[in-house]
């Protein structure tokens, strides 16, 4: 189990600014990604056994990078964290 000291060590090791790509369903609105997707993704990334609270709106930005339909692929094998 994660201890408070373990959590603080992991958080202290993070940079103050994180730029990362996350695939989310097209149905997700910006608020859904900030409130649901990002906290769960980040907790999994940090190997935490609980979900983090969502960032404040001023701390978070999400934008669409591309649509799957824009990519000319014959097939895709995709998965994140055993998904």
N, CA and C of each residue as an Amber inpcrd file, in Angstrom:
protein
   249
   0.8170000  -1.2040000   0.0000000   0.0000000   0.0000000   0.0000000
   0.8580000   1.2650000   0.0000000   0.3560000   2.3050000  -0.6100000
   1.0600000   3.5810000  -0.6410000   0.9630000   4.2530000   0.7210000
   2.0740000   4.7510000   1.2020000   2.0770000   5.5100000   2.4450000
   2.1040000   6.9910000   2.1110000   1.8650000   7.8160000   3.1090000
   1.9000000   9.2620000   2.8890000   3.2910000   9.7010000   2.4530000
   4.3160000   9.1030000   3.0310000   5.6900000   9.4530000   2.6620000
   5.9810000   9.0460000   1.2250000   5.5010000   7.8740000   0.8380000
   5.6860000   7.3890000  -0.5310000   5.0010000   8.3300000  -1.5160000
   3.7830000   8.7370000  -1.1950000   3.0370000   9.6550000  -2.0550000
   3.7830000  10.9790000  -2.1970000   4.2440000  11.5310000  -1.0990000
   4.9510000  12.8110000  -1.1550000   6.2320000  12.6900000  -1.9760000
   6.9440000  11.5740000  -1.8540000   8.1630000  11.3800000  -2.6370000
   7.8380000  11.3380000  -4.1260000   6.7590000  10.6650000  -4.4930000
   6.3600000  10.5980000  -5.8990000   5.9390000  11.9590000  -6.4220000
   5.1790000  12.7000000  -5.6320000   4.7220000  14.0230000  -6.0580000
   5.8890000  15.0000000  -6.1470000   6.8150000  14.9230000  -5.2120000
   7.9820000  15.8120000  -5.2350000   8.8640000  15.5480000  -6.4520000
   8.8290000  14.3140000  -6.9630000   9.6580000  13.9580000  -8.1120000
   9.0650000  14.4590000  -9.4320000   7.8040000  14.8730000  -9.4110000
   7.1570000  15.3490000 -10.6290000   7.6060000  16.7620000 -10.9720000
   7.6960000  17.0520000 -12.2670000   7.9720000  18.4390000 -12.6560000
   6.7520000  19.3040000 -12.3770000   6.9490000  20.5990000 -12.3420000
   5.8310000  21.5090000 -12.0660000   4.8710000  21.6100000 -13.2550000
   5.3230000  21.1950000 -14.4370000   4.5000000  21.2560000 -15.6440000
   4.5790000  19.9010000 -16.3370000   3.4310000  19.2960000 -16.6210000
   3.3940000  17.9970000 -17.2760000   2.6590000  18.1440000 -18.6020000
   3.3120000  17.7570000 -19.6720000   2.7010000  17.7570000 -21.0010000
   2.6700000  16.3020000 -21.4500000   1.4780000  15.7640000 -21.6270000
   1.3460000  14.3420000 -21.9250000   0.1290000  14.1280000 -22.8180000
   0.1880000  13.0960000 -23.6060000  -0.9410000  12.7450000 -24.4510000
  -1.7400000  11.6100000 -23.8430000  -3.0330000  11.7530000 -23.8550000
  -3.9370000  10.7410000 -23.3220000  -5.0610000  10.5540000 -24.3270000
  -5.3400000   9.3220000 -24.6770000  -6.4830000   9.0550000 -25.5580000
  -7.7430000   8.9900000 -24.7070000  -8.7550000   9.7180000 -25.1320000
 -10.0440000   9.7140000 -24.4470000 -11.1320000   9.5900000 -25.5080000
 -12.2480000   8.9790000 -25.1510000 -13.3390000   8.8550000 -26.1200000
 -13.8060000  10.2150000 -26.6320000 -14.2290000  10.2450000 -27.8630000
 -14.6970000  11.4900000 -28.4700000 -15.8990000  12.0720000 -27.7290000
 -16.6330000  11.2370000 -27.0190000 -17.7860000  11.7140000 -26.2580000
 -17.3940000  12.5590000 -25.0570000 -16.1440000  12.4410000 -24.6080000
 -15.6900000  13.1720000 -23.4250000 -15.5760000  14.6620000 -23.7120000
 -16.1820000  15.4350000 -22.8660000 -16.0270000  16.8870000 -22.9160000
 -14.7800000  17.2590000 -22.1140000 -14.3310000  18.4980000 -22.2450000
 -13.1540000  18.9810000 -21.5160000 -13.2950000  18.7160000 -20.0160000
 -14.4590000  19.0240000 -19.4470000 -14.6760000  18.8220000 -18.0100000
 -14.5910000  17.3420000 -17.6420000 -15.0840000  16.4440000 -18.4990000
 -15.0000000  15.0060000 -18.2330000 -13.5450000  14.5540000 -18.1480000
 -12.7300000  15.0560000 -19.0540000 -11.3160000  14.6700000 -19.0690000
 -10.6290000  15.1990000 -17.8160000 -10.8910000  16.4440000 -17.4490000
 -10.2740000  17.0350000 -16.2560000 -10.7380000  16.3520000 -14.9820000
 -12.0290000  16.0640000 -14.8800000 -12.6000000  15.5540000 -13.6330000
 -12.5210000  14.0370000 -13.4880000 -12.5210000  13.3000000 -14.6000000
 -12.5600000  11.8360000 -14.5170000 -11.3230000  11.1520000 -15.0920000
 -11.0020000  11.4660000 -16.3320000  -9.9330000  10.7560000 -17.0300000
  -8.5700000  11.0870000 -16.4380000  -8.2430000  12.3670000 -16.3330000
  -6.9120000  12.7740000 -15.8770000  -6.5860000  12.2860000 -14.4550000
  -7.4840000  12.4430000 -13.4620000  -7.1450000  11.9630000 -12.1160000
  -6.8710000  10.4530000 -12.0720000  -7.6470000   9.6760000 -12.8060000
  -7.4350000   8.2210000 -12.8130000  -6.1540000   7.8620000 -13.5560000
  -5.9200000   8.5210000 -14.6830000  -4.7130000   8.2540000 -15.4590000
  -3.4620000   8.6020000 -14.6430000  -3.4780000   9.7610000 -14.0190000
  -2.3170000  10.2040000 -13.2490000  -2.0680000   9.2890000 -12.0480000
  -3.1260000   8.8840000 -11.3790000  -2.9700000   7.9620000 -10.2490000
  -2.3600000   6.6440000 -10.7080000  -2.7980000   6.1320000 -11.8460000
  -2.2160000   4.9040000 -12.3880000  -0.7690000   5.0940000 -12.7720000
  -0.4510000   6.2330000 -13.3650000   0.9190000   6.5480000 -13.7550000
   1.8460000   6.5880000 -12.5430000   1.3370000   7.1250000 -11.4310000
   2.1300000   7.2220000 -10.2010000   2.0570000   5.9540000  -9.3480000
   1.3580000   4.9350000  -9.8650000   1.1950000   3.6560000  -9.1480000
   0.5140000   3.8340000  -7.8000000  -0.4550000   4.7220000  -7.7520000
  -1.2130000   4.9460000  -6.5310000  -2.3910000   3.9930000  -6.4860000
  -2.8440000   3.6800000  -5.3060000  -3.9730000   2.7720000  -5.1330000
  -5.2720000   3.5240000  -4.8680000  -5.2950000   4.8020000  -5.2070000
  -6.4920000   5.6190000  -5.0540000  -6.5110000   6.6540000  -6.1670000
  -7.6790000   7.2140000  -6.4000000  -7.8380000   8.2220000  -7.4520000
  -7.5150000   9.5990000  -6.8780000  -6.7890000  10.3760000  -7.6170000
  -6.4490000  11.7320000  -7.1980000  -7.6200000  12.6730000  -7.4260000
  -7.6680000  13.7820000  -6.7050000  -8.6970000  14.7900000  -6.9970000
  -8.3900000  15.4560000  -8.3280000  -9.4010000  15.9760000  -9.0000000
  -9.1440000  16.6440000 -10.2800000  -8.3860000  17.9410000 -10.0730000
  -7.5970000  18.3400000 -11.0800000  -6.9250000  19.6330000 -10.9890000
  -7.9480000  20.7630000 -11.1020000  -7.5550000  21.9040000 -10.6220000
  -8.4090000  23.0910000 -10.7760000  -8.4770000  23.4440000 -12.2630000
  -9.5620000  24.0560000 -12.7090000  -9.6780000  24.4120000 -14.1290000
  -8.5000000  25.2300000 -14.6480000  -7.9520000  26.1330000 -13.8400000
  -6.8340000  26.9660000 -14.2900000  -5.5200000  26.1770000 -14.3510000
  -5.4940000  24.9620000 -13.7750000  -4.2860000  24.1340000 -13.7890000
  -4.2670000  23.1320000 -14.9410000  -5.3290000  23.0710000 -15.7110000
  -5.5060000  21.9830000 -16.6640000  -5.9370000  22.4920000 -18.0270000
  -5.3600000  21.8970000 -19.0620000  -5.7670000  22.2210000 -20.4320000
  -5.8120000  20.9230000 -21.2260000  -6.8820000  20.7170000 -21.9370000
  -7.0020000  19.5560000 -22.8230000  -7.3830000  20.0670000 -24.1980000
  -6.8010000  19.4390000 -25.2070000  -7.1700000  19.8170000 -26.5740000
  -7.0720000  18.5850000 -27.4600000  -7.8860000  18.5870000 -28.4660000
  -7.8940000  17.4760000 -29.4050000  -6.6940000  17.6120000 -30.3380000
  -5.9180000  16.5480000 -30.4210000  -4.7460000  16.5640000 -31.2930000
  -5.0790000  16.0300000 -32.6790000  -5.8670000  14.9680000 -32.7180000
  -6.2300000  14.3740000 -34.0080000  -7.4090000  13.4390000 -33.8110000
  -8.1000000  13.1970000 -34.8780000  -9.1720000  12.2020000 -34.8820000
  -8.6170000  10.8970000 -35.4320000  -9.1050000   9.7810000 -34.9280000
  -8.6640000   8.4920000 -35.4710000  -8.9500000   8.4290000 -36.9710000
 -10.0440000   9.0540000 -37.3880000 -10.3960000   9.0190000 -38.8130000
  -9.4010000   9.8020000 -39.6740000  -8.6130000  10.6810000 -39.0620000
  -7.5920000  11.4230000 -39.8070000  -6.3690000  10.5590000 -40.1220000
  -6.2130000   9.4870000 -39.3830000  -5.0630000   8.5990000 -39.5770000
  -5.4160000   7.5140000 -40.5890000  -4.5340000   7.2680000 -41.5010000
  -4.7650000   6.2560000 -42.5290000  -4.0950000   4.9530000 -42.0940000
  -4.8220000   4.1930000 -41.2680000  -4.2970000   2.9550000 -40.7000000
  -5.1760000   1.7940000 -41.1280000  -4.5540000   0.6490000 -41.3730000
  -5.3000000  -0.5570000 -41.6840000  -5.8300000  -1.2100000 -40.4290000
  -5.0630000  -1.1120000 -39.3310000  -5.4860000  -1.6740000 -38.0500000
  -4.7120000  -0.9780000 -36.9320000  -5.2150000  -1.1210000 -35.7160000
  -4.5730000  -0.5370000 -34.5350000  -4.6250000  -1.5500000 -33.4120000
  -3.5120000  -1.7190000 -32.7430000  -3.4710000  -2.4880000 -31.5050000
  -3.1670000  -1.4630000 -30.4230000  -4.1450000  -1.2000000 -29.5770000
  -3.9910000  -0.1520000 -28.5720000  -4.3240000  -0.6920000 -27.1850000
  -3.6480000  -0.1810000 -26.2090000  -3.9260000  -0.5680000 -24.8340000
  -3.0710000   0.2410000 -23.8890000  -3.6390000   0.5470000 -22.7400000
  -2.9200000   1.2830000 -21.7170000  -3.1870000   0.6040000 -20.3730000
  -2.1340000   0.2610000 -19.6770000  -2.2500000  -0.3350000 -18.3410000
  -3.2190000  -1.5130000 -18.3110000  -2.9760000  -2.4810000 -19.1660000
  -3.7810000  -3.7050000 -19.2260000  -5.1960000  -3.4840000 -19.7080000
  -5.4580000  -2.3600000 -20.3400000  -6.8010000  -2.0820000 -20.8400000
  -6.9520000  -2.6350000 -22.2510000
